Amino acid sequence: MQPTAETNPFLRAFRGSFTSALRWADLDALWMRLRADAKGGWYLYAIGEPPPEVPADQATVECFIDEIDALLRREHDERLCGIVYADDLRLPSLVKIYDPNNLGVVCGSSSNPPLPGWVMTKLAPVDLPSTQLVPKGRRRWWQALFGAGRQSPS
């Protein structure tokens, strides 16, 4: 039986309410909170890859934050950030990070919003429906980040 938002805590949380880290300073503050909680049992999920079965360790979480921050600042050269959302910016337990090269309509009231590129969550994720193609460059980026010799979060 496929998990539904009614029966699966991750899907329920994923479809819940989120707040954007609108300004780059808001994103810096969110990263600071996530780094302080890097041992908190975070699953790192790249949409299009199999969902991880175990949470990442502290070093992997910190590495991911460093790398995704660098990617966002390099590829989302905008005055505002606005493509990272958390269920609670002060005490996050689920963070959606949208790919700057595959945004579609992230905000708004679409009944079928695009999937983020990456999710950080304290709940074990399930495979999200594939409503978009994951660009091969992003898959290579993820695989290089967690490739040979590194602990993969999945």
DSSP file (Angstrom, degrees, kcal/mol; ACC not computed):
  #  RESIDUE AA STRUCTURE BP1 BP2  ACC     N-H-->O    O-->H-N    N-H-->O    O-->H-N    TCO  KAPPA ALPHA  PHI   PSI    X-CA   Y-CA   Z-CA
    1    1 A M              0   0    0      0, 0.0     0, 0.0     0, 0.0     0, 0.0   0.000 360.0 360.0 360.0 130.5    0.0    0.0    0.0
    2    2 A Q        -     0   0    0      1,-0.1     2,-0.1     0, 0.0     0, 0.0  -0.460 360.0-110.8 -68.4 138.4    1.3    3.4   -1.0
    3    3 A P        -     0   0    0      0, 0.0     2,-0.3     0, 0.0    -1,-0.1  -0.437  36.0-160.6 -68.1 145.7    1.9    5.8    1.9
    4    4 A T    >>  -     0   0    0     -2,-0.1     4,-2.7     1,-0.1     3,-0.6  -0.811  33.8-106.5-121.9 165.3   -0.5    8.8    2.0
    5    5 A A  T 34 S+     0   0    0     -2,-0.3     7,-0.1     1,-0.2    10,-0.1   0.774 121.8  54.9 -61.4 -25.2   -0.4   12.1    3.7
    6    6 A E  T 34 S+     0   0    0      1,-0.1    -1,-0.2     5,-0.1     0, 0.0   0.814 119.4  29.2 -77.0 -29.7   -3.0   10.8    6.1
    7    7 A T  T <4 S+     0   0    0     -3,-0.6    -2,-0.2     1,-0.1    -1,-0.1   0.626 109.3  69.9-107.1 -15.4   -1.0    7.7    7.1
    8    8 A N     X  -     0   0    0     -4,-2.7     4,-2.4     1,-0.1     5,-0.2  -0.913  60.7-155.1-113.3 120.5    2.6    8.9    6.8
    9    9 A P  H  > S+     0   0    0      0, 0.0     4,-2.4     0, 0.0     5,-0.2   0.865  96.3  52.7 -59.3 -37.7    4.1   11.4    9.2
   10   10 A F  H  > S+     0   0    0    114,-0.3     4,-3.2     2,-0.2     5,-0.2   0.952 111.4  44.9 -63.5 -48.7    6.8   12.5    6.6
   11   11 A L  H  > S+     0   0    0      2,-0.2     4,-1.9     1,-0.2    -1,-0.2   0.882 112.3  52.5 -64.0 -37.4    4.2   13.2    3.9
   12   12 A R  H  < S+     0   0    0     -4,-2.4    -1,-0.2    -8,-0.2    -2,-0.2   0.935 115.1  41.2 -61.8 -45.9    1.9   15.0    6.4
   13   13 A A  H >< S+     0   0    0     -4,-2.4     3,-1.6     1,-0.2    -2,-0.2   0.902 111.7  56.0 -68.2 -41.3    4.8   17.2    7.4
   14   14 A F  H 3< S+     0   0    0     -4,-3.2    -1,-0.2     1,-0.3    -2,-0.2   0.840 110.9  44.4 -60.4 -34.5    6.1   17.7    3.8
   15   15 A R  T 3< S+     0   0    0     -4,-1.9    -1,-0.3    -5,-0.2    -2,-0.2   0.330 100.9  97.0 -92.9   6.9    2.6   19.0    2.8
   16   16 A G  S <  S-     0   0    0     -3,-1.6     2,-0.3     1,-0.2    -3,-0.1   0.140  87.0 -56.1 -80.7-160.4    2.3   21.2    5.8
   17   17 A S        -     0   0    0     70,-0.1     2,-0.3     2,-0.0    -1,-0.2  -0.619  53.9-175.7 -87.0 138.0    3.0   24.9    6.3
   18   18 A F        -     0   0    0     -2,-0.3     2,-0.4    -3,-0.1    69,-0.2  -0.944  16.1-146.8-134.2 153.6    6.5   26.3    5.5
   19   19 A T  E     -A   86   0A   0     67,-2.8    67,-2.5    -2,-0.3     2,-0.2  -0.966  23.3-123.1-121.2 137.9    8.2   29.7    5.8
   20   20 A S  E     -A   85   0A   0     -2,-0.4     2,-1.6    65,-0.2    65,-0.2  -0.529   9.9-132.8 -80.4 142.2   10.8   30.9    3.4
   21   21 A A        +     0   0    0     63,-3.2    61,-1.6    -2,-0.2    62,-0.4  -0.723  41.7 176.1 -82.9  82.1   14.3   32.0    4.4
   22   22 A L        +     0   0    0     -2,-1.6    59,-2.0    59,-0.2     2,-0.2   0.915  52.9  47.2 -65.0 -49.9   13.6   35.0    2.2
   23   23 A R  S  > S-     0   0    0     57,-0.2     4,-1.8    -3,-0.2     3,-0.4  -0.592  85.9-118.8 -93.5 155.8   16.8   37.0    2.8
   24   24 A W  H  > S+     0   0    0     55,-0.4     4,-2.4     1,-0.2     5,-0.1   0.854 117.8  56.8 -60.6 -34.1   20.3   35.6    2.7
   25   25 A A  H  > S+     0   0    0      2,-0.2     4,-2.1     1,-0.2    -1,-0.2   0.860 103.7  53.5 -65.2 -34.1   20.7   36.6    6.3
   26   26 A D  H  > S+     0   0    0     -3,-0.4     4,-2.1     2,-0.2    -2,-0.2   0.895 108.9  49.0 -64.8 -39.5   17.6   34.5    7.1
   27   27 A L  H  X S+     0   0    0     -4,-1.8     4,-3.0     2,-0.2    -2,-0.2   0.912 108.5  53.1 -66.2 -41.6   19.3   31.6    5.3
   28   28 A D  H  X S+     0   0    0     -4,-2.4     4,-2.2     1,-0.2    -2,-0.2   0.912 110.1  48.3 -57.5 -42.6   22.5   32.2    7.3
   29   29 A A  H  X S+     0   0    0     -4,-2.1     4,-2.0     2,-0.2    -1,-0.2   0.887 111.4  49.9 -66.6 -38.7   20.5   32.0   10.6
   30   30 A L  H  X S+     0   0    0     -4,-2.1     4,-2.5     2,-0.2    -2,-0.2   0.936 110.2  49.7 -65.0 -46.1   18.8   28.8    9.4
   31   31 A W  H  X S+     0   0    0     -4,-3.0     4,-2.9     1,-0.2     5,-0.2   0.903 108.5  54.3 -58.7 -40.4   22.1   27.2    8.6
   32   32 A M  H  X S+     0   0    0     -4,-2.2     4,-2.1    -5,-0.2    -1,-0.2   0.917 110.1  46.3 -60.3 -43.4   23.5   28.2   12.0
   33   33 A R  H  X S+     0   0    0     -4,-2.0     4,-0.9     2,-0.2    -1,-0.2   0.899 113.5  48.9 -66.1 -40.0   20.5   26.5   13.7
   34   34 A L  H  < S+     0   0    0     -4,-2.5     3,-0.4     2,-0.2     6,-0.2   0.890 110.3  50.5 -68.5 -38.8   20.9   23.4   11.6
   35   35 A R  H >< S+     0   0    0     -4,-2.9     3,-1.6     1,-0.2    -1,-0.2   0.900 107.1  54.5 -64.0 -39.5   24.7   23.2   12.2
   36   36 A A  H 3< S+     0   0    0     -4,-2.1    -1,-0.2     1,-0.3    -2,-0.2   0.759 116.6  38.9 -64.5 -23.1   24.0   23.5   16.0
   37   37 A D  T >< S+     0   0    0     -4,-0.9     3,-2.5    -3,-0.4    -1,-0.3   0.005  76.3 125.7-113.1  25.6   21.7   20.5   15.6
   38   38 A A  T <  S+     0   0    0     -3,-1.6     4,-0.4     1,-0.3     3,-0.3   0.738  75.7  51.6 -61.2 -23.0   23.8   18.5   13.1
   39   39 A K  T 3  S+     0   0    0     -3,-0.2    -1,-0.3     1,-0.2    19,-0.1   0.300  82.0 104.6 -91.3   9.8   23.8   15.5   15.4
   40   40 A G  S <  S-     0   0    0     -3,-2.5    -1,-0.2    -6,-0.2    -2,-0.1   0.302 101.7 -91.8 -80.5   9.4   19.9   15.7   15.6
   41   41 A G        -     0   0    0     -3,-0.3     2,-0.4    15,-0.3    -2,-0.1   0.925  59.1-179.5  85.6  46.2   19.1   12.8   13.3
   42   42 A W        -     0   0    0     14,-0.4    14,-3.3    -4,-0.4     2,-0.5  -0.680  18.8-150.9 -86.8 129.8   18.8   14.5   10.0
   43   43 A Y  E     -B  121   0A   0     78,-3.6    78,-2.1    -2,-0.4     2,-0.6  -0.851   9.8-151.6 -91.5 133.8   17.9   12.6    6.8
   44   44 A L  E     -B  120   0A   0     -2,-0.5     2,-0.5   109,-0.2    76,-0.2  -0.941  17.8-175.3-110.0 114.7   19.4   14.2    3.7
   45   45 A Y  E     -B  119   0A   0     74,-3.0    74,-2.5    -2,-0.6     2,-0.7  -0.944  17.2-162.0-121.4 117.4   17.3   13.4    0.7
   46   46 A A  E >   -B  118   0A   0     -2,-0.5     3,-2.4     4,-0.3    72,-0.2  -0.885  33.0-121.2 -94.0 115.7   18.1   14.3   -2.9
   47   47 A I  T 3  S+     0   0    0     70,-1.8    80,-0.0    -2,-0.7    83,-0.0  -0.350 100.4  34.7 -59.9 132.1   14.8   14.1   -4.9
   48   48 A G  T 3  S+     0   0    0      1,-0.6    -1,-0.3    80,-0.1    86,-0.1   0.145 104.4  86.7 103.7 -16.2   15.3   11.6   -7.7
   49   49 A E  S <  S-     0   0    0     -3,-2.4    -1,-0.6     1,-0.1    90,-0.0  -0.712  97.8 -84.1-102.5 161.1   17.6    9.4   -5.6
   50   50 A P        -     0   0    0      0, 0.0    -4,-0.3     0, 0.0    -1,-0.1  -0.424  55.3-102.9 -61.6 140.8   16.3    6.7   -3.3
   51   51 A P        -     0   0    0      0, 0.0    76,-0.1     0, 0.0    -6,-0.1  -0.375  42.5-101.5 -64.5 144.8   15.4    8.2    0.1
   52   52 A P        -     0   0    0      0, 0.0   102,-0.2     0, 0.0    -9,-0.0  -0.338  21.7-154.5 -67.5 148.9   17.9    7.5    2.8
   53   53 A E  S    S+     0   0    0    101,-0.2   101,-0.1     1,-0.1    71,-0.1   0.649  77.8  35.3 -96.6 -19.2   17.1    4.8    5.3
   54   54 A V  S    S-     0   0    0     99,-0.5    -1,-0.1   -12,-0.0   -13,-0.0  -0.955  91.0 -99.0-133.1 152.8   19.2    6.2    8.1
   55   55 A P        -     0   0    0      0, 0.0   -12,-0.3     0, 0.0     2,-0.1  -0.326  43.2-107.8 -66.5 153.3   20.0    9.7    9.3
   56   56 A A        -     0   0    0    -14,-3.3   -14,-0.4     1,-0.1   -15,-0.3  -0.446  33.8-111.0 -76.6 153.8   23.3   11.3    8.3
   57   57 A D     >  -     0   0    0     -2,-0.1     4,-2.3   -16,-0.1     5,-0.2  -0.308  35.7 -95.9 -79.1 172.1   26.1   11.7   10.8
   58   58 A Q  H  > S+     0   0    0      1,-0.2     4,-2.6     2,-0.2     5,-0.2   0.897 122.9  50.4 -56.8 -46.7   27.2   15.1   12.1
   59   59 A A  H  > S+     0   0    0      1,-0.2     4,-2.4     2,-0.2    -1,-0.2   0.884 111.1  49.4 -62.5 -38.7   30.1   15.5    9.6
   60   60 A T  H  > S+     0   0    0      2,-0.2     4,-2.7     1,-0.2    -1,-0.2   0.909 111.1  49.1 -67.9 -42.1   27.9   14.6    6.7
   61   61 A V  H  X S+     0   0    0     -4,-2.3     4,-2.5   -23,-0.2    -2,-0.2   0.936 113.2  47.1 -61.5 -46.5   25.2   17.1    7.7
   62   62 A E  H  X S+     0   0    0     -4,-2.6     4,-2.3     2,-0.2    -2,-0.2   0.903 112.8  49.2 -63.7 -41.1   27.8   19.9    8.1
   63   63 A C  H  X S+     0   0    0     -4,-2.4     4,-2.8    -5,-0.2     5,-0.2   0.924 110.7  50.7 -62.1 -45.4   29.4   19.0    4.8
   64   64 A F  H  X S+     0   0    0     -4,-2.7     4,-3.2     2,-0.2     5,-0.3   0.930 109.6  50.0 -59.7 -46.5   26.0   19.1    3.1
   65   65 A I  H  X S+     0   0    0     -4,-2.5     4,-2.2     1,-0.2     5,-0.2   0.930 112.6  47.8 -59.1 -45.7   25.1   22.5    4.5
   66   66 A D  H  X S+     0   0    0     -4,-2.3     4,-2.1     1,-0.2    -2,-0.2   0.938 116.6  42.7 -58.8 -48.1   28.5   23.9    3.4
   67   67 A E  H  X S+     0   0    0     -4,-2.8     4,-2.3     2,-0.2    -2,-0.2   0.897 115.3  46.7 -70.3 -41.6   28.1   22.5   -0.1
   68   68 A I  H  X S+     0   0    0     -4,-3.2     4,-2.7    -5,-0.2    -1,-0.2   0.873 111.8  52.6 -71.0 -34.6   24.4   23.3   -0.7
   69   69 A D  H  X S+     0   0    0     -4,-2.2     4,-2.5    -5,-0.3     5,-0.2   0.939 110.7  47.3 -62.8 -45.7   25.0   26.9    0.6
   70   70 A A  H  X S+     0   0    0     -4,-2.1     4,-2.0    -5,-0.2    -2,-0.2   0.914 112.8  49.5 -61.3 -43.2   27.9   27.3   -1.9
   71   71 A L  H  X S+     0   0    0     -4,-2.3     4,-2.8     2,-0.2     5,-0.3   0.933 111.9  47.9 -61.8 -46.7   25.7   25.9   -4.7
   72   72 A L  H  X S+     0   0    0     -4,-2.7     4,-2.1     1,-0.2    -2,-0.2   0.917 113.4  46.6 -62.9 -43.6   22.8   28.3   -3.8
   73   73 A R  H  < S+     0   0    0     -4,-2.5    -1,-0.2     1,-0.2    -2,-0.2   0.843 117.1  44.6 -68.4 -32.5   25.0   31.4   -3.6
   74   74 A R  H  < S+     0   0    0     -4,-2.0     3,-0.3    -5,-0.2    -2,-0.2   0.892 125.1  29.6 -76.4 -41.3   26.8   30.5   -6.9
   75   75 A E  H  < S+     0   0    0     -4,-2.8     2,-0.3     1,-0.2    -2,-0.2   0.547 114.9  57.1-103.6  -8.6   23.7   29.5   -8.9
   76   76 A H     <  +     0   0    0     -4,-2.1     2,-2.5    -5,-0.3    -1,-0.2  -0.573  64.8 173.9-119.3  67.0   21.0   31.7   -7.4
   77   77 A D        +     0   0    0     -2,-0.3     2,-0.3    -3,-0.3    -4,-0.1  -0.451  31.5 129.1 -78.1  72.3   22.6   35.1   -7.9
   78   78 A E  S    S-     0   0    0     -2,-2.5    -2,-0.1     2,-0.1    -3,-0.0  -0.844  71.2-116.7-125.5 160.5   19.6   37.1   -6.7
   79   79 A R  S    S+     0   0    0     -2,-0.3   -55,-0.4     2,-0.0     2,-0.3   0.867 104.2  38.8 -64.2 -36.7   19.1   39.9   -4.2
   80   80 A L        -     0   0    0      1,-0.2   -57,-0.2   -57,-0.1    -2,-0.1  -0.832  69.8-147.9-113.3 153.1   16.9   37.6   -2.1
   81   81 A C        +     0   0    0    -59,-2.0   -59,-0.2    -2,-0.3    -1,-0.2   0.940  36.7 150.6 -79.0 -80.8   17.3   33.9   -1.4
   82   82 A G        +     0   0    0    -61,-1.6   -60,-0.2   -60,-0.2    -1,-0.1   0.567  46.1  91.4  65.9  12.1   13.6   32.8   -1.1
   83   83 A I        +     0   0    0    -62,-0.4    15,-2.9   -61,-0.1     2,-0.5   0.255  68.4  77.0-122.0  12.3   14.2   29.2   -2.3
   84   84 A V  E     - C   0  97A   0    -63,-0.3   -63,-3.2    13,-0.2     2,-0.4  -0.992  60.8-175.2-121.6 127.8   14.8   27.5    1.0
   85   85 A Y  E     -AC  20  96A   0     11,-2.8    11,-2.9    -2,-0.5     2,-0.3  -0.946   5.9-168.7-126.0 142.3   11.8   26.8    3.2
   86   86 A A  E     -AC  19  95A   0    -67,-2.5   -67,-2.8    -2,-0.4     3,-0.3  -0.948  31.5-129.9-128.1 151.5   11.5   25.4    6.7
   87   87 A D  S    S+     0   0    0      7,-2.1     2,-0.3    -2,-0.3     8,-0.1   0.814 107.4   6.2 -66.1 -28.4    8.6   24.2    8.8
   88   88 A D        -     0   0    0      6,-0.3    -1,-0.3   -69,-0.1     6,-0.1  -0.839  66.4-156.1-154.8 113.3    9.9   26.5   11.5
   89   89 A L  S    S+     0   0    0     -3,-0.3   -56,-0.1    -2,-0.3    -2,-0.1   0.780  97.4  44.3 -64.7 -25.5   12.8   28.8   10.9
   90   90 A R  S    S+     0   0    0      1,-0.2    -1,-0.2    -4,-0.1    -2,-0.0   0.812 132.8  16.0 -88.6 -31.9   13.6   28.9   14.6
   91   91 A L  S    S-     0   0    0    -57,-0.0    -1,-0.2    -5,-0.0    -2,-0.2  -0.561  86.3-170.7-139.3  70.5   13.3   25.2   15.4
   92   92 A P        +     0   0    0      0, 0.0     3,-0.1     0, 0.0    -3,-0.1  -0.317  25.8 162.7 -71.9 145.4   13.4   23.4   12.0
   93   93 A S  S    S+     0   0    0      1,-0.4    29,-2.3    27,-0.1    30,-0.4   0.373  75.9  33.5-130.9  -8.6   12.6   19.7   11.6
   94   94 A L  E     - D   0 121A   0     27,-0.2    -7,-2.1    28,-0.1     2,-0.4  -0.938  65.5-176.1-149.6 126.2   11.9   19.7    7.9
   95   95 A V  E     -CD  86 120A   0     25,-3.2    25,-2.4    -2,-0.3     2,-0.5  -0.987  10.4-157.3-128.0 129.5   13.7   21.9    5.3
   96   96 A K  E     -CD  85 119A   0    -11,-2.9   -11,-2.8    -2,-0.4     2,-0.5  -0.919   7.9-167.6-105.8 128.9   12.9   22.1    1.6
   97   97 A I  E     -CD  84 118A   0     21,-2.9    21,-2.2    -2,-0.5    20,-1.8  -0.965  10.9-148.6-119.7 115.7   15.7   23.4   -0.7
   98   98 A Y        -     0   0    0    -15,-2.9     5,-0.1    -2,-0.5   -15,-0.1  -0.614  21.0-113.7 -87.7 143.6   14.7   24.2   -4.2
   99   99 A D    >   -     0   0    0      3,-0.3     3,-2.2    -2,-0.3    -1,-0.1  -0.620  17.9-143.6 -74.6 120.7   17.1   23.8   -7.1
  100  100 A P  T 3  S+     0   0    0      0, 0.0     3,-0.4     0, 0.0    -1,-0.1   0.718 100.9  50.8 -60.8 -19.4   17.9   27.3   -8.5
  101  101 A N  T 3  S+     0   0    0      1,-0.2    -2,-0.1     2,-0.1     3,-0.0   0.317 116.6  39.0 -98.5   8.1   18.1   25.8  -12.0
  102  102 A N  S <  S+     0   0    0     -3,-2.2    -3,-0.3     1,-0.0    -1,-0.2  -0.299  71.5 134.6-150.6  56.1   14.7   24.1  -11.8
  103  103 A L        +     0   0    0     -3,-0.4    -2,-0.1     1,-0.2     2,-0.1   0.885  21.1 169.1 -82.3 -39.4   12.4   26.4   -9.9
  104  104 A G  S    S-     0   0    0      1,-0.2     2,-0.7     9,-0.1    -1,-0.2  -0.419  75.0 -27.9  57.9-137.8    9.1   26.4  -11.8
  105  105 A V  S    S+     0   0    0      1,-0.2     5,-0.2    -2,-0.1    -1,-0.2  -0.840  72.4 169.6-110.6  91.6    6.6   28.2   -9.6
  106  106 A V        +     0   0    0     -2,-0.7    -1,-0.2     7,-0.1     2,-0.1   0.929  63.9  44.3 -70.6 -46.3    7.9   27.5   -6.1
  107  107 A C  S    S+     0   0    0      2,-0.1     2,-0.2     6,-0.0     3,-0.2  -0.386  85.2  63.8 -93.1 175.3    5.5   29.9   -4.3
  108  108 A G  S    S-     0   0    0      1,-0.1    -3,-0.0    -2,-0.1     0, 0.0  -0.568  92.7 -67.6 106.0-171.6    1.9   30.4   -4.9
  109  109 A S        +     0   0    0     -2,-0.2    -1,-0.1     3,-0.0    -2,-0.1  -0.169  64.8 157.2-116.3  39.1   -1.1   28.1   -4.5
  110  110 A S        -     0   0    0     -3,-0.2    -2,-0.0    -5,-0.2     0, 0.0  -0.367  42.1-141.4 -63.6 141.2   -0.6   25.5   -7.1
  111  111 A S  S    S+     0   0    0      1,-0.3    -1,-0.2    -2,-0.0    -2,-0.0   0.676 102.8  35.7 -76.2 -15.6   -2.4   22.3   -6.5
  112  112 A N  S    S-     0   0    0      3,-0.0    -1,-0.3    19,-0.0     3,-0.1  -0.561  84.0-176.3-134.1  69.7    0.7   20.5   -7.9
  113  113 A P        -     0   0    0      0, 0.0    -7,-0.1     0, 0.0    -9,-0.1  -0.263  35.7 -93.8 -67.2 155.7    3.8   22.5   -6.7
  114  114 A P        -     0   0    0      0, 0.0    18,-0.0     0, 0.0    -4,-0.0  -0.301  41.1-109.2 -66.7 153.4    7.2   21.5   -8.0
  115  115 A L        -     0   0    0      1,-0.1   -19,-0.0    -3,-0.1    -3,-0.0  -0.527  33.8-112.1 -76.9 149.2    9.2   19.2   -5.8
  116  116 A P        -     0   0    0      0, 0.0   -18,-0.3     0, 0.0     3,-0.1  -0.256  18.3-123.9 -69.3 170.0   12.3   20.7   -4.1
  117  117 A G  S    S+     0   0    0    -20,-1.8   -70,-1.8     1,-0.3     2,-0.3   0.833  90.9  14.0 -80.2 -35.4   15.7   19.5   -5.2
  118  118 A W  E     -BD  46  97A   0    -21,-2.2   -21,-2.9   -72,-0.2     2,-0.4  -0.975  62.4-159.0-143.0 151.9   16.7   18.4   -1.6
  119  119 A V  E     -BD  45  96A   0    -74,-2.5   -74,-3.0    -2,-0.3     2,-0.5  -0.999   3.8-163.1-133.1 134.2   15.0   17.8    1.7
  120  120 A M  E     +BD  44  95A   0    -25,-2.4   -25,-3.2    -2,-0.4     2,-0.3  -0.982  30.3 163.1-109.6 126.2   16.5   17.8    5.2
  121  121 A T  E     -BD  43  94A   0    -78,-2.1   -78,-3.6    -2,-0.5   -27,-0.2  -0.994  47.4-149.8-147.4 149.2   14.2   16.1    7.6
  122  122 A K  S    S+     0   0    0    -29,-2.3     2,-0.4    -2,-0.3   -28,-0.1   0.526  86.3  78.5 -91.4  -8.6   14.1   14.5   11.0
  123  123 A L  S    S-     0   0    0    -30,-0.4   -80,-0.1   -80,-0.1    -2,-0.0  -0.814  99.4-101.0 -98.5 140.4   11.3   12.1    9.8
  124  124 A A        -     0   0    0     -2,-0.4  -114,-0.3     1,-0.1    -2,-0.1  -0.429  47.3-133.4 -59.4 120.1   12.2    9.1    7.7
  125  125 A P        -     0   0    0      0, 0.0     2,-0.3     0, 0.0    -1,-0.1  -0.340  12.2-146.4 -78.2 159.6   11.4   10.2    4.2
  126  126 A V        -     0   0    0     -2,-0.1     2,-0.4  -118,-0.1  -118,-0.0  -0.821  40.2 -80.8-115.1 161.1    9.5    8.2    1.6
  127  127 A D        -     0   0    0     -2,-0.3     3,-0.1   -76,-0.1   -80,-0.0  -0.470  49.8-139.8 -64.5 117.5   10.1    8.3   -2.2
  128  128 A L        -     0   0    0     -2,-0.4   -80,-0.1     1,-0.1    -1,-0.1  -0.497  30.2 -90.3 -78.8 149.0    8.3   11.4   -3.4
  129  129 A P        -     0   0    0      0, 0.0     2,-1.6     0, 0.0     3,-0.2  -0.288  38.7-118.7 -59.7 143.0    6.4   11.1   -6.7
  130  130 A S        +     0   0    0      1,-0.2     3,-0.0    -3,-0.1    -3,-0.0  -0.631  52.5 151.7 -88.0  85.9    8.6   11.9   -9.7
  131  131 A T        +     0   0    0     -2,-1.6     2,-0.3     1,-0.1    -1,-0.2   0.439  66.9  36.1 -94.2  -1.0    6.7   14.9  -11.1
  132  132 A Q  S    S-     0   0    0     -3,-0.2     2,-0.4   -18,-0.0    -1,-0.1  -0.985  85.9-109.3-145.1 155.4    9.8   16.4  -12.5
  133  133 A L        -     0   0    0     -2,-0.3    -2,-0.0    -3,-0.0   -85,-0.0  -0.697  30.2-130.6 -82.5 136.4   13.0   15.1  -14.1
  134  134 A V        -     0   0    0     -2,-0.4     5,-0.1   -86,-0.1   -86,-0.0  -0.801  30.9-115.3 -86.8 118.9   16.1   15.5  -12.0
  135  135 A P    >>  -     0   0    0      0, 0.0     4,-1.8     0, 0.0     3,-0.8  -0.242  16.3-127.5 -56.5 139.5   18.8   17.1  -14.2
  136  136 A K  H 3> S+     0   0    0      1,-0.3     4,-2.5     2,-0.2     5,-0.2   0.842 108.6  60.3 -57.9 -35.2   21.7   14.8  -14.7
  137  137 A G  H 3> S+     0   0    0      1,-0.2     4,-2.1     2,-0.2    -1,-0.3   0.875 105.0  48.5 -60.8 -37.3   24.1   17.5  -13.6
  138  138 A R  H <> S+     0   0    0     -3,-0.8     4,-2.6     2,-0.2    -1,-0.2   0.881 109.7  51.4 -71.1 -38.4   22.4   17.6  -10.2
  139  139 A R  H  X S+     0   0    0     -4,-1.8     4,-2.6     2,-0.2    -2,-0.2   0.920 111.1  48.2 -63.8 -41.6   22.6   13.8   -9.9
  140  140 A R  H  X S+     0   0    0     -4,-2.5     4,-2.5     2,-0.2    -2,-0.2   0.900 110.5  52.3 -63.9 -39.8   26.3   14.0  -10.7
  141  141 A W  H  X S+     0   0    0     -4,-2.1     4,-2.3     2,-0.2    -2,-0.2   0.941 112.4  44.8 -60.2 -48.1   26.7   16.7   -8.1
  142  142 A W  H  X S+     0   0    0     -4,-2.6     4,-2.2     1,-0.2    -2,-0.2   0.922 114.3  48.3 -62.7 -45.5   24.9   14.6   -5.4
  143  143 A Q  H  < S+     0   0    0     -4,-2.6    -1,-0.2     1,-0.2    -2,-0.2   0.854 112.1  49.3 -67.0 -34.4   26.9   11.5   -6.3
  144  144 A A  H >< S+     0   0    0     -4,-2.5     3,-0.8     2,-0.2    -1,-0.2   0.894 110.7  51.3 -68.9 -39.1   30.2   13.4   -6.2
  145  145 A L  H 3< S+     0   0    0     -4,-2.3    -2,-0.2     1,-0.2    -1,-0.2   0.894 127.2  23.0 -63.8 -40.7   29.3   14.9   -2.9
  146  146 A F  T 3< S+     0   0    0     -4,-2.2    -1,-0.2    -5,-0.1    -2,-0.2  -0.047 102.1 118.5-117.7  30.7   28.5   11.5   -1.4
  147  147 A G    X   -     0   0    0     -3,-0.8     3,-2.0     1,-0.2    -3,-0.1   0.301  68.5 -12.5 -78.6-152.6   30.5    9.3   -3.7
  148  148 A A  T 3  S+     0   0    0      1,-0.3    -1,-0.2    -5,-0.1     3,-0.1  -0.137 129.9  13.9 -51.6 131.7   33.4    6.9   -3.1
  149  149 A G  T 3  S+     0   0    0      1,-0.3     2,-0.3    -3,-0.1    -1,-0.3   0.383 106.9  96.4  85.9  -2.9   35.0    7.2    0.3
  150  150 A R  S <  S-     0   0    0     -3,-2.0     2,-0.6    -4,-0.1    -1,-0.3  -0.862  82.1-105.3-118.0 154.3   32.3    9.3    1.9
  151  151 A Q        -     0   0    0     -2,-0.3   -94,-0.1    -3,-0.1    -4,-0.1  -0.658  36.0-142.3 -76.5 120.8   29.3    8.2    4.0
  152  152 A S        -     0   0    0     -2,-0.6   -92,-0.0     1,-0.1    -5,-0.0  -0.655   5.8-142.7 -82.9 139.0   26.2    8.4    1.9
  153  153 A P              0   0    0      0, 0.0   -99,-0.5     0, 0.0  -109,-0.2   0.547 360.0 360.0 -77.8  -4.6   23.1    9.5    3.6
  154  154 A S              0   0    0   -102,-0.2  -101,-0.2  -101,-0.1  -109,-0.0   0.448 360.0 360.0-110.4 360.0   21.0    7.1    1.6
